[in-house]
């Protein structure tokens, strides 16, 4: 029985094409000093790059003819990798911290929760406030509403309401974000 000829899949390369991978007959050439040489045969451009001890790199492949530059591709790839790593390092992942409250919270406990909330905002995190009702507390929901209003006014100068208070069963959820 004859088996079908399965060719290996084409290797997809990340990044621009270089040297012999450039299939166009002519390219717009820019040399290592940034001088524009105009439209040049690809073979001649590759030879010029080899004479300079560098690579011919396709900068803008979608133009006609494509724009190519003579540069050290290894150094270019290394610097691009370093830039990407630096950008990743500077990124801040915003976390959502949760603070749980009860409608009948005492003043000192409330102050401790507010200090924790302020610390979260200074670190750049969002805060999800969960106010949970138990038993007969559901009959006096206005106490919880007053408590959430008090939280809003206390954090107004360093946080803004991202999601207003809404009921989810026996609890009220509100999300605050740092200013």
Helices and strands as residue ranges (DSSP letters): G 19-21, E 26-30, E 36-41, H 42-51, E 55-60, E 67-71, H 73-90, E 96-102, H 107-122, E 126-132, G 135-140, H 141-154, E 159-168, E 171-178
